[in-house]
Amino acid sequence: MWEKFKGSWNQTKGAVKEQWAKLTDDDLLAIEGRRDQLVGKIQTRYGISKEEAEAQVSSWEQRRFRDM
């Protein structure tokens, strides 16, 4: 599933920014569609555990995939 997001990262960036507004444009450039990088940036920006960031990304993925 993540390969689909990674393949269309330019379109996905907007949805990511909408979900996690604290992520900067530089963060999104650094992430480059890599899921592990997204989890790490969310963890850092929001001051949450890796597990919580992972859970947020998983939930977001499922919603986005359903909407595709």
All heavy atoms as a GROMACS GRO file, in nm:
protein
  567
    1MET      N    1   0.083  -0.119   0.000
    1MET     CA    2   0.000   0.000   0.000
    1MET      C    3   0.088   0.126   0.000
    1MET      O    4   0.057   0.222  -0.070
    1MET     CB    5  -0.093  -0.003   0.121
    1MET     CG    6  -0.174   0.122   0.137
    1MET     SD    7  -0.296   0.125   0.271
    1MET     CE    8  -0.254  -0.001   0.381
    2TRP      N    9   0.192   0.128   0.080
    2TRP     CA   10   0.274   0.249   0.090
    2TRP      C   11   0.341   0.280  -0.043
    2TRP      O   12   0.365   0.396  -0.076
    2TRP     CB   13   0.376   0.237   0.203
    2TRP     CG   14   0.441   0.369   0.226
    2TRP    CD1   15   0.565   0.406   0.186
    2TRP    CD2   16   0.383   0.485   0.287
    2TRP    NE1   17   0.588   0.538   0.219
    2TRP    CE2   18   0.477   0.588   0.282
    2TRP    CE3   19   0.259   0.511   0.345
    2TRP    CZ2   20   0.454   0.714   0.334
    2TRP    CZ3   21   0.236   0.636   0.397
    2TRP    CH2   22   0.332   0.736   0.391
    3GLU      N   23   0.370   0.179  -0.122
    3GLU     CA   24   0.433   0.202  -0.253
    3GLU      C   25   0.345   0.292  -0.340
    3GLU      O   26   0.395   0.374  -0.415
    3GLU     CB   27   0.460   0.070  -0.325
    3GLU     CG   28   0.577  -0.006  -0.267
    3GLU     CD   29   0.707   0.072  -0.269
    3GLU    OE1   30   0.741   0.132  -0.373
    3GLU    OE2   31   0.777   0.074  -0.166
    4LYS      N   32   0.215   0.278  -0.324
    4LYS     CA   33   0.122   0.362  -0.399
    4LYS      C   34   0.135   0.508  -0.356
    4LYS      O   35   0.136   0.599  -0.439
    4LYS     CB   36  -0.021   0.311  -0.377
    4LYS     CG   37  -0.118   0.355  -0.481
    4LYS     CD   38  -0.250   0.281  -0.462
    4LYS     CE   39  -0.322   0.276  -0.593
    4LYS     NZ   40  -0.442   0.197  -0.588
    5PHE      N   41   0.146   0.532  -0.225
    5PHE     CA   42   0.164   0.668  -0.174
    5PHE      C   43   0.299   0.724  -0.218
    5PHE      O   44   0.310   0.839  -0.259
    5PHE     CB   45   0.157   0.671  -0.022
    5PHE     CG   46   0.022   0.636   0.034
    5PHE    CD1   47   0.012   0.546   0.138
    5PHE    CD2   48  -0.093   0.693  -0.016
    5PHE    CE1   49  -0.111   0.513   0.191
    5PHE    CE2   50  -0.217   0.661   0.036
    5PHE     CZ   51  -0.226   0.570   0.139
    6LYS      N   52   0.401   0.641  -0.210
    6LYS     CA   53   0.535   0.685  -0.246
    6LYS      C   54   0.542   0.722  -0.393
    6LYS      O   55   0.606   0.820  -0.430
    6LYS     CB   56   0.635   0.574  -0.213
    6LYS     CG   57   0.779   0.615  -0.230
    6LYS     CD   58   0.872   0.504  -0.186
    6LYS     CE   59   1.016   0.548  -0.201
    6LYS     NZ   60   1.108   0.442  -0.160
    7GLY      N   61   0.475   0.645  -0.476
    7GLY     CA   62   0.475   0.670  -0.619
    7GLY      C   63   0.410   0.802  -0.657
    7GLY      O   64   0.443   0.862  -0.759
    8SER      N   65   0.317   0.847  -0.577
    8SER     CA   66   0.248   0.974  -0.604
    8SER      C   67   0.274   1.072  -0.490
    8SER      O   68   0.182   1.139  -0.444
    8SER     CB   69   0.099   0.949  -0.623
    8SER     OG   70   0.043   0.893  -0.507
    9TRP      N   71   0.399   1.079  -0.445
    9TRP     CA   72   0.433   1.158  -0.327
    9TRP      C   73   0.395   1.304  -0.341
    9TRP      O   74   0.350   1.366  -0.246
    9TRP     CB   75   0.582   1.144  -0.294
    9TRP     CG   76   0.619   1.218  -0.170
    9TRP    CD1   77   0.709   1.319  -0.159
    9TRP    CD2   78   0.566   1.199  -0.038
    9TRP    NE1   79   0.717   1.364  -0.029
    9TRP    CE2   80   0.629   1.292   0.048
    9TRP    CE3   81   0.472   1.114   0.017
    9TRP    CZ2   82   0.601   1.301   0.184
    9TRP    CZ3   83   0.443   1.123   0.153
    9TRP    CH2   84   0.507   1.215   0.234
   10ASN      N   85   0.408   1.362  -0.460
   10ASN     CA   86   0.373   1.503  -0.476
   10ASN      C   87   0.226   1.528  -0.444
   10ASN      O   88   0.192   1.628  -0.382
   10ASN     CB   89   0.406   1.552  -0.616
   10ASN     CG   90   0.554   1.576  -0.635
   10ASN    OD1   91   0.626   1.603  -0.539
   10ASN    ND2   92   0.601   1.563  -0.757
   11GLN      N   93   0.138   1.436  -0.482
   11GLN     CA   94  -0.003   1.450  -0.448
   11GLN      C   95  -0.028   1.414  -0.302
   11GLN      O   96  -0.113   1.474  -0.236
   11GLN     CB   97  -0.089   1.360  -0.539
   11GLN     CG   98  -0.092   1.401  -0.683
   11GLN     CD   99   0.029   1.353  -0.762
   11GLN    OE1  100   0.100   1.263  -0.722
   11GLN    NE2  101   0.054   1.417  -0.875
   12THR      N  102   0.044   1.318  -0.252
   12THR     CA  103   0.025   1.271  -0.116
   12THR      C  104   0.071   1.374  -0.014
   12THR      O  105   0.014   1.383   0.096
   12THR     CB  106   0.100   1.137  -0.096
   12THR    OG1  107   0.056   1.044  -0.195
   12THR    CG2  108   0.075   1.079   0.042
   13LYS      N  109   0.172   1.454  -0.048
   13LYS     CA  110   0.226   1.554   0.046
   13LYS      C  111   0.117   1.645   0.100
   13LYS      O  112   0.117   1.678   0.218
   13LYS     CB  113   0.334   1.640  -0.022
   13LYS     CG  114   0.466   1.574  -0.033
   13LYS     CD  115   0.575   1.671  -0.073
   13LYS     CE  116   0.559   1.726  -0.211
   13LYS     NZ  117   0.676   1.801  -0.256
   14GLY      N  118   0.026   1.687   0.016
   14GLY     CA  119  -0.082   1.775   0.060
   14GLY      C  120  -0.168   1.710   0.166
   14GLY      O  121  -0.205   1.773   0.265
   15ALA      N  122  -0.200   1.584   0.145
   15ALA     CA  123  -0.282   1.511   0.242
   15ALA      C  124  -0.207   1.490   0.373
   15ALA      O  125  -0.264   1.499   0.481
   15ALA     CB  126  -0.326   1.377   0.184
   16VAL      N  127  -0.077   1.466   0.364
   16VAL     CA  128   0.006   1.450   0.483
   16VAL      C  129   0.010   1.581   0.561
   16VAL      O  130  -0.008   1.583   0.682
   16VAL     CB  131   0.149   1.404   0.445
   16VAL    CG1  132   0.244   1.414   0.564
   16VAL    CG2  133   0.146   1.262   0.390
   17LYS      N  134   0.032   1.690   0.490
   17LYS     CA  135   0.039   1.822   0.554
   17LYS      C  136  -0.096   1.857   0.620
   17LYS      O  137  -0.100   1.916   0.726
   17LYS     CB  138   0.077   1.926   0.449
   17LYS     CG  139   0.093   2.064   0.500
   17LYS     CD  140   0.229   2.086   0.561
   17LYS     CE  141   0.246   2.233   0.588
   17LYS     NZ  142   0.366   2.266   0.653
   18GLU      N  143  -0.204   1.818   0.555
   18GLU     CA  144  -0.338   1.843   0.609
   18GLU      C  145  -0.358   1.766   0.740
   18GLU      O  146  -0.415   1.818   0.836
   18GLU     CB  147  -0.442   1.799   0.506
   18GLU     CG  148  -0.584   1.837   0.538
   18GLU     CD  149  -0.677   1.799   0.424
   18GLU    OE1  150  -0.657   1.849   0.312
   18GLU    OE2  151  -0.769   1.719   0.450
   19GLN      N  152  -0.310   1.643   0.744
   19GLN     CA  153  -0.325   1.559   0.863
   19GLN      C  154  -0.230   1.602   0.976
   19GLN      O  155  -0.269   1.605   1.092
   19GLN     CB  156  -0.298   1.413   0.826
   19GLN     CG  157  -0.306   1.317   0.942
   19GLN     CD  158  -0.447   1.301   0.996
   19GLN    OE1  159  -0.544   1.306   0.923
   19GLN    NE2  160  -0.459   1.281   1.126
   20TRP      N  161  -0.106   1.633   0.941
   20TRP     CA  162  -0.004   1.668   1.039
   20TRP      C  163   0.052   1.806   1.005
   20TRP      O  164   0.159   1.819   0.945
   20TRP     CB  165   0.107   1.564   1.041
   20TRP     CG  166   0.059   1.430   1.087
   20TRP    CD1  167   0.030   1.393   1.215
   20TRP    CD2  168   0.032   1.314   1.006
   20TRP    NE1  169  -0.012   1.262   1.218
   20TRP    CE2  170  -0.012   1.211   1.092
   20TRP    CE3  171   0.041   1.288   0.868
   20TRP    CZ2  172  -0.046   1.085   1.044
   20TRP    CZ3  173   0.008   1.163   0.822
   20TRP    CH2  174  -0.036   1.063   0.909
   21ALA      N  175  -0.020   1.908   1.045
   21ALA     CA  176   0.011   2.046   1.007
   21ALA      C  177   0.145   2.095   1.062
   21ALA      O  178   0.202   2.191   1.009
   21ALA     CB  179  -0.101   2.139   1.052
   22LYS      N  180   0.196   2.032   1.166
   22LYS     CA  181   0.324   2.075   1.222
   22LYS      C  182   0.443   2.034   1.135
   22LYS      O  183   0.553   2.082   1.158
   22LYS     CB  184   0.344   2.019   1.363
   22LYS     CG  185   0.254   2.081   1.467
   22LYS     CD  186   0.286   2.027   1.605
   22LYS     CE  187   0.196   2.087   1.711
   22LYS     NZ  188   0.229   2.034   1.846
   23LEU      N  189   0.421   1.948   1.039
   23LEU     CA  190   0.530   1.910   0.949
   23LEU      C  191   0.558   2.026   0.855
   23LEU      O  192   0.466   2.086   0.799
   23LEU     CB  193   0.495   1.785   0.869
   23LEU     CG  194   0.478   1.656   0.948
   23LEU    CD1  195   0.441   1.542   0.854
   23LEU    CD2  196   0.605   1.622   1.025
   24THR      N  197   0.684   2.058   0.838
   24THR     CA  198   0.723   2.169   0.751
   24THR      C  199   0.743   2.120   0.608
   24THR      O  200   0.751   1.999   0.582
   24THR     CB  201   0.854   2.232   0.801
   24THR    OG1  202   0.960   2.134   0.785
   24THR    CG2  203   0.845   2.275   0.946
   25ASP      N  204   0.754   2.216   0.517
   25ASP     CA  205   0.783   2.180   0.378
   25ASP      C  206   0.918   2.109   0.369
   25ASP      O  207   0.935   2.016   0.291
   25ASP     CB  208   0.782   2.304   0.289
   25ASP     CG  209   0.641   2.360   0.271
   25ASP    OD1  210   0.543   2.284   0.289
   25ASP    OD2  211   0.628   2.479   0.240
   26ASP      N  212   1.014   2.152   0.450
   26ASP     CA  213   1.144   2.086   0.454
   26ASP      C  214   1.132   1.942   0.504
   26ASP      O  215   1.199   1.852   0.452
   26ASP     CB  216   1.243   2.162   0.542
   26ASP     CG  217   1.291   2.291   0.477
   26ASP    OD1  218   1.278   2.307   0.354
   26ASP    OD2  219   1.344   2.377   0.550
   27ASP      N  220   1.045   1.920   0.602
   27ASP     CA  221   1.019   1.784   0.650
   27ASP      C  222   0.967   1.697   0.536
   27ASP      O  223   1.013   1.584   0.515
   27ASP     CB  224   0.916   1.782   0.763
   27ASP     CG  225   0.966   1.840   0.893
   27ASP    OD1  226   1.088   1.847   0.915
   27ASP    OD2  227   0.881   1.881   0.975
   28LEU      N  228   0.871   1.751   0.462
   28LEU     CA  229   0.810   1.675   0.353
   28LEU      C  230   0.912   1.644   0.244
   28LEU      O  231   0.910   1.535   0.185
   28LEU     CB  232   0.690   1.750   0.296
   28LEU     CG  233   0.574   1.768   0.395
   28LEU    CD1  234   0.466   1.855   0.333
   28LEU    CD2  235   0.517   1.635   0.439
   29LEU      N  236   1.002   1.738   0.217
   29LEU     CA  237   1.108   1.712   0.120
   29LEU      C  238   1.202   1.602   0.169
   29LEU      O  239   1.243   1.515   0.091
   29LEU     CB  240   1.189   1.839   0.094
   29LEU     CG  241   1.122   1.945   0.006
   29LEU    CD1  242   1.205   2.073   0.003
   29LEU    CD2  243   1.100   1.892  -0.135
   30ALA      N  244   1.235   1.605   0.298
   30ALA     CA  245   1.324   1.505   0.355
   30ALA      C  246   1.261   1.366   0.357
   30ALA      O  247   1.329   1.265   0.340
   30ALA     CB  248   1.366   1.546   0.495
   31ILE      N  249   1.131   1.362   0.378
   31ILE     CA  250   1.060   1.234   0.386
   31ILE      C  251   1.064   1.161   0.252
   31ILE      O  252   1.084   1.040   0.248
   31ILE     CB  253   0.914   1.255   0.434
   31ILE    CG1  254   0.914   1.301   0.579
   31ILE    CG2  255   0.831   1.129   0.416
   31ILE    CD1  256   0.781   1.358   0.627
   32GLU      N  257   1.043   1.234   0.143
   32GLU     CA  258   1.049   1.179   0.007
   32GLU      C  259   0.969   1.051  -0.010
   32GLU      O  260   1.010   0.959  -0.078
   32GLU     CB  261   1.193   1.153  -0.035
   32GLU     CG  262   1.275   1.277  -0.051
   32GLU     CD  263   1.417   1.246  -0.096
   32GLU    OE1  264   1.464   1.130  -0.078
   32GLU    OE2  265   1.481   1.338  -0.148
   33GLY      N  266   0.854   1.041   0.057
   33GLY     CA  267   0.768   0.925   0.041
   33GLY      C  268   0.808   0.804   0.123
   33GLY      O  269   0.748   0.698   0.109
   34ARG      N  270   0.906   0.818   0.209
   34ARG     CA  271   0.950   0.704   0.291
   34ARG      C  272   0.871   0.701   0.421
   34ARG      O  273   0.873   0.796   0.499
   34ARG     CB  274   1.100   0.714   0.319
   34ARG     CG  275   1.183   0.699   0.192
   34ARG     CD  276   1.327   0.723   0.219
   34ARG     NE  277   1.340   0.864   0.263
   34ARG     CZ  278   1.455   0.924   0.281
   34ARG    NH1  279   1.568   0.860   0.264
   34ARG    NH2  280   1.460   1.051   0.319
   35ARG      N  281   0.804   0.592   0.442
   35ARG     CA  282   0.715   0.577   0.557
   35ARG      C  283   0.789   0.592   0.689
   35ARG      O  284   0.741   0.657   0.781
   35ARG     CB  285   0.646   0.441   0.550
   35ARG     CG  286   0.535   0.424   0.650
   35ARG     CD  287   0.474   0.284   0.637
   35ARG     NE  288   0.354   0.273   0.716
   35ARG     CZ  289   0.351   0.256   0.847
   35ARG    NH1  290   0.463   0.251   0.915
   35ARG    NH2  291   0.236   0.245   0.910
   36ASP      N  292   0.905   0.529   0.700
   36ASP     CA  293   0.980   0.536   0.825
   36ASP      C  294   1.021   0.679   0.858
   36ASP      O  295   1.021   0.720   0.974
   36ASP     CB  296   1.102   0.444   0.821
   36ASP     CG  297   1.201   0.479   0.710
   36ASP    OD1  298   1.159   0.527   0.604
   36ASP    OD2  299   1.322   0.458   0.731
   37GLN      N  300   1.053   0.757   0.754
   37GLN     CA  301   1.088   0.897   0.774
   37GLN      C  302   0.966   0.976   0.821
   37GLN      O  303   0.978   1.064   0.906
   37GLN     CB  304   1.142   0.957   0.645
   37GLN     CG  305   1.278   0.904   0.605
   37GLN     CD  306   1.386   0.949   0.699
   37GLN    OE1  307   1.395   1.066   0.734
   37GLN    NE2  308   1.469   0.855   0.743
   38LEU      N  309   0.850   0.946   0.763
   38LEU     CA  310   0.727   1.013   0.805
   38LEU      C  311   0.698   0.986   0.952
   38LEU      O  312   0.671   1.080   1.029
   38LEU     CB  313   0.609   0.967   0.719
   38LEU     CG  314   0.470   1.020   0.758
   38LEU    CD1  315   0.466   1.173   0.750
   38LEU    CD2  316   0.363   0.958   0.670
   39VAL      N  317   0.709   0.862   0.992
   39VAL     CA  318   0.685   0.826   1.133
   39VAL      C  319   0.782   0.902   1.223
   39VAL      O  320   0.742   0.959   1.325
   39VAL     CB  321   0.698   0.672   1.154
   39VAL    CG1  322   0.699   0.637   1.302
   39VAL    CG2  323   0.585   0.600   1.082
   40GLY      N  324   0.909   0.906   1.186
   40GLY     CA  325   1.008   0.976   1.266
   40GLY      C  326   0.983   1.124   1.278
   40GLY      O  327   0.996   1.183   1.386
   41LYS      N  328   0.944   1.188   1.168
   41LYS     CA  329   0.916   1.332   1.171
   41LYS      C  330   0.793   1.363   1.256
   41LYS      O  331   0.790   1.462   1.329
   41LYS     CB  332   0.896   1.387   1.030
   41LYS     CG  333   1.020   1.384   0.943
   41LYS     CD  334   1.123   1.484   0.989
   41LYS     CE  335   1.241   1.486   0.895
   41LYS     NZ  336   1.347   1.577   0.940
   42ILE      N  337   0.691   1.280   1.246
   42ILE     CA  338   0.570   1.299   1.327
   42ILE      C  339   0.607   1.283   1.475
   42ILE      O  340   0.566   1.364   1.559
   42ILE     CB  341   0.460   1.199   1.287
   42ILE    CG1  342   0.408   1.233   1.147
   42ILE    CG2  343   0.346   1.198   1.389
   42ILE    CD1  344   0.322   1.125   1.085
   43GLN      N  345   0.685   1.183   1.505
   43GLN     CA  346   0.730   1.159   1.643
   43GLN      C  347   0.802   1.282   1.697
   43GLN      O  348   0.773   1.329   1.808
   43GLN     CB  349   0.822   1.037   1.645
   43GLN     CG  350   0.872   1.001   1.781
   43GLN     CD  351   0.969   0.883   1.775
   43GLN    OE1  352   0.995   0.825   1.669
   43GLN    NE2  353   1.023   0.846   1.889
   44THR      N  354   0.891   1.338   1.618
   44THR     CA  355   0.969   1.454   1.661
   44THR      C  356   0.883   1.579   1.675
   44THR      O  357   0.886   1.648   1.777
   44THR     CB  358   1.082   1.482   1.559
   44THR    OG1  359   1.166   1.367   1.553
   44THR    CG2  360   1.164   1.602   1.598
   45ARG      N  361   0.806   1.611   1.572
   45ARG     CA  362   0.728   1.735   1.572
   45ARG      C  363   0.618   1.737   1.678
   45ARG      O  364   0.584   1.842   1.731
   45ARG     CB  365   0.665   1.759   1.435
   45ARG     CG  366   0.763   1.789   1.327
   45ARG     CD  367   0.812   1.931   1.336
   45ARG     NE  368   0.909   1.954   1.230
   45ARG     CZ  369   1.024   2.016   1.248
   45ARG    NH1  370   1.055   2.064   1.365
   45ARG    NH2  371   1.107   2.031   1.148
   46TYR      N  372   0.560   1.621   1.705
   46TYR     CA  373   0.447   1.616   1.798
   46TYR      C  374   0.487   1.566   1.937
   46TYR      O  375   0.403   1.563   2.027
   46TYR     CB  376   0.334   1.529   1.741
   46TYR     CG  377   0.262   1.600   1.628
   46TYR    CD1  378   0.308   1.592   1.497
   46TYR    CD2  379   0.150   1.678   1.654
   46TYR    CE1  380   0.244   1.660   1.394
   46TYR    CE2  381   0.085   1.745   1.552
   46TYR     CZ  382   0.132   1.736   1.424
   46TYR     OH  383   0.068   1.803   1.322
   47GLY      N  384   0.613   1.527   1.954
   47GLY     CA  385   0.660   1.483   2.086
   47GLY      C  386   0.588   1.359   2.137
   47GLY      O  387   0.551   1.352   2.254
   48ILE      N  388   0.565   1.264   2.047
   48ILE     CA  389   0.495   1.142   2.084
   48ILE      C  390   0.588   1.022   2.066
   48ILE      O  391   0.695   1.034   2.006
   48ILE     CB  392   0.366   1.123   2.000
   48ILE    CG1  393   0.397   1.117   1.850
   48ILE    CG2  394   0.266   1.235   2.031
   48ILE    CD1  395   0.277   1.091   1.762
   49SER      N  396   0.546   0.909   2.116
   49SER     CA  397   0.626   0.788   2.105
   49SER      C  398   0.624   0.737   1.960
   49SER      O  399   0.535   0.770   1.881
   49SER     CB  400   0.573   0.679   2.197
   49SER     OG  401   0.447   0.632   2.150
   50LYS      N  402   0.723   0.656   1.929
   50LYS     CA  403   0.729   0.595   1.797
   50LYS      C  404   0.604   0.510   1.772
   50LYS      O  405   0.549   0.510   1.662
   50LYS     CB  406   0.854   0.509   1.783
   50LYS     CG  407   0.870   0.449   1.646
   50LYS     CD  408   0.998   0.372   1.631
   50LYS     CE  409   1.008   0.317   1.490
   50LYS     NZ  410   1.131   0.243   1.469
   51GLU      N  411   0.559   0.442   1.876
   51GLU     CA  412   0.441   0.356   1.864
   51GLU      C  413   0.317   0.439   1.831
   51GLU      O  414   0.235   0.398   1.748
   51GLU     CB  415   0.418   0.275   1.992
   51GLU     CG  416   0.524   0.171   2.019
   51GLU     CD  417   0.657   0.226   2.072
   51GLU    OE1  418   0.659   0.342   2.122
   51GLU    OE2  419   0.758   0.156   2.062
   52GLU      N  420   0.302   0.554   1.896
   52GLU     CA  421   0.187   0.641   1.870
   52GLU      C  422   0.195   0.697   1.728
   52GLU      O  423   0.095   0.701   1.656
   52GLU     CB  424   0.179   0.754   1.972
   52GLU     CG  425   0.069   0.855   1.944
   52GLU     CD  426  -0.071   0.797   1.941
   52GLU    OE1  427  -0.096   0.694   2.006
   52GLU    OE2  428  -0.158   0.855   1.872
   53ALA      N  429   0.313   0.740   1.686
   53ALA     CA  430   0.330   0.792   1.550
   53ALA      C  431   0.299   0.683   1.448
   53ALA      O  432   0.232   0.708   1.347
   53ALA     CB  433   0.472   0.846   1.531
   54GLU      N  434   0.345   0.563   1.475
   54GLU     CA  435   0.320   0.449   1.388
   54GLU      C  436   0.170   0.422   1.378
   54GLU      O  437   0.117   0.399   1.269
   54GLU     CB  438   0.392   0.327   1.444
   54GLU     CG  439   0.387   0.205   1.358
   54GLU     CD  440   0.473   0.214   1.234
   54GLU    OE1  441   0.588   0.255   1.243
   54GLU    OE2  442   0.421   0.179   1.126
   55ALA      N  443   0.101   0.428   1.491
   55ALA     CA  444  -0.045   0.404   1.493
   55ALA      C  445  -0.118   0.512   1.414
   55ALA      O  446  -0.212   0.481   1.340
   55ALA     CB  447  -0.095   0.401   1.638
   56GLN      N  448  -0.074   0.637   1.427
   56GLN     CA  449  -0.138   0.746   1.351
   56GLN      C  450  -0.120   0.726   1.201
   56GLN      O  451  -0.214   0.743   1.123
   56GLN     CB  452  -0.080   0.880   1.393
   56GLN     CG  453  -0.126   0.927   1.528
   56GLN     CD  454  -0.075   1.067   1.561
   56GLN    OE1  455  -0.036   1.143   1.472
   56GLN    NE2  456  -0.077   1.100   1.689
   57VAL      N  457   0.001   0.690   1.160
   57VAL     CA  458   0.028   0.669   1.017
   57VAL      C  459  -0.052   0.551   0.965
   57VAL      O  460  -0.112   0.558   0.857
   57VAL     CB  461   0.180   0.652   0.991
   57VAL    CG1  462   0.205   0.609   0.846
   57VAL    CG2  463   0.254   0.782   1.022
   58SER      N  464  -0.058   0.443   1.041
   58SER     CA  465  -0.136   0.325   0.999
   58SER      C  466  -0.283   0.360   0.980
   58SER      O  467  -0.345   0.320   0.881
   58SER     CB  468  -0.121   0.213   1.101
   58SER     OG  469   0.010   0.164   1.101
   59SER      N  470  -0.338   0.434   1.075
   59SER     CA  471  -0.478   0.475   1.066
   59SER      C  472  -0.500   0.564   0.944
   59SER      O  473  -0.597   0.547   0.869
   59SER     CB  474  -0.517   0.547   1.194
   59SER     OG  475  -0.648   0.595   1.185
   60TRP      N  476  -0.410   0.658   0.923
   60TRP     CA  477  -0.419   0.749   0.809
   60TRP      C  478  -0.411   0.671   0.679
   60TRP      O  479  -0.487   0.696   0.585
   60TRP     CB  480  -0.307   0.852   0.818
   60TRP     CG  481  -0.302   0.948   0.705
   60TRP    CD1  482  -0.376   1.060   0.689
   60TRP    CD2  483  -0.218   0.940   0.589
   60TRP    NE1  484  -0.344   1.123   0.571
   60TRP    CE2  485  -0.246   1.051   0.508
   60TRP    CE3  486  -0.121   0.849   0.547
   60TRP    CZ2  487  -0.182   1.073   0.387
   60TRP    CZ3  488  -0.057   0.871   0.427
   60TRP    CH2  489  -0.088   0.982   0.348
   61GLU      N  490  -0.318   0.575   0.671
   61GLU     CA  491  -0.302   0.493   0.550
   61GLU      C  492  -0.432   0.421   0.516
   61GLU      O  493  -0.473   0.418   0.401
   61GLU     CB  494  -0.195   0.386   0.572
   61GLU     CG  495  -0.055   0.432   0.566
   61GLU     CD  496   0.041   0.321   0.604
   61GLU    OE1  497   0.008   0.234   0.686
   61GLU    OE2  498   0.152   0.324   0.550
   62GLN      N  499  -0.491   0.361   0.618
   62GLN     CA  500  -0.614   0.286   0.593
   62GLN      C  501  -0.725   0.375   0.541
   62GLN      O  502  -0.798   0.337   0.450
   62GLN     CB  503  -0.657   0.214   0.721
   62GLN     CG  504  -0.564   0.102   0.758
   62GLN     CD  505  -0.593   0.041   0.893
   62GLN    OE1  506  -0.684   0.084   0.964
   62GLN    NE2  507  -0.515  -0.058   0.932
   63ARG      N  508  -0.738   0.495   0.600
   63ARG     CA  509  -0.841   0.588   0.551
   63ARG      C  510  -0.812   0.632   0.408
   63ARG      O  511  -0.902   0.638   0.326
   63ARG     CB  512  -0.850   0.710   0.643
   63ARG     CG  513  -0.914   0.683   0.776
   63ARG     CD  514  -0.947   0.811   0.853
   63ARG     NE  515  -0.840   0.909   0.857
   63ARG     CZ  516  -0.741   0.910   0.946
   63ARG    NH1  517  -0.735   0.819   1.040
   63ARG    NH2  518  -0.649   1.005   0.943
   64ARG      N  519  -0.687   0.666   0.380
   64ARG     CA  520  -0.649   0.712   0.246
   64ARG      C  521  -0.668   0.601   0.143
   64ARG      O  522  -0.714   0.626   0.033
   64ARG     CB  523  -0.503   0.759   0.244
   64ARG     CG  524  -0.475   0.885   0.320
   64ARG     CD  525  -0.529   1.008   0.255
   64ARG     NE  526  -0.470   1.024   0.123
   64ARG     CZ  527  -0.512   1.113   0.034
   64ARG    NH1  528  -0.612   1.190   0.061
   64ARG    NH2  529  -0.455   1.122  -0.083
   65PHE      N  530  -0.630   0.480   0.178
   65PHE     CA  531  -0.641   0.370   0.085
   65PHE      C  532  -0.787   0.342   0.051
   65PHE      O  533  -0.822   0.313  -0.062
   65PHE     CB  534  -0.572   0.245   0.140
   65PHE     CG  535  -0.559   0.135   0.040
   65PHE    CD1  536  -0.473   0.147  -0.067
   65PHE    CD2  537  -0.635   0.019   0.052
   65PHE    CE1  538  -0.461   0.045  -0.160
   65PHE    CE2  539  -0.624  -0.083  -0.041
   65PHE     CZ  540  -0.537  -0.069  -0.148
   66ARG      N  541  -0.872   0.354   0.154
   66ARG     CA  542  -1.016   0.334   0.133
   66ARG      C  543  -1.072   0.439   0.038
   66ARG      O  544  -1.160   0.411  -0.042
   66ARG     CB  545  -1.087   0.347   0.269
   66ARG     CG  546  -1.176   0.233   0.303
   66ARG     CD  547  -1.257   0.248   0.430
   66ARG     NE  548  -1.244   0.373   0.500
   66ARG     CZ  549  -1.189   0.388   0.621
   66ARG    NH1  550  -1.140   0.285   0.682
   66ARG    NH2  551  -1.185   0.505   0.679
   67ASP      N  552  -1.018   0.561   0.047
   67ASP     CA  553  -1.069   0.670  -0.036
   67ASP      C  554  -1.016   0.668  -0.180
   67ASP      O  555  -1.065   0.741  -0.264
   67ASP     CB  556  -1.032   0.806   0.027
   67ASP     CG  557  -1.104   0.829   0.161
   67ASP    OD1  558  -1.203   0.759   0.187
   67ASP    OD2  559  -1.059   0.914   0.237
   68MET      N  560  -0.914   0.585  -0.204
   68MET     CA  561  -0.855   0.580  -0.339
   68MET      C  562  -0.943   0.503  -0.434
   68MET      O  563  -1.011   0.416  -0.410
   68MET     CB  564  -0.716   0.520  -0.335
   68MET     CG  565  -0.618   0.609  -0.265
   68MET     SD  566  -0.456   0.533  -0.267
   68MET     CE  567  -0.361   0.669  -0.329
   0.00000   0.00000   0.00000
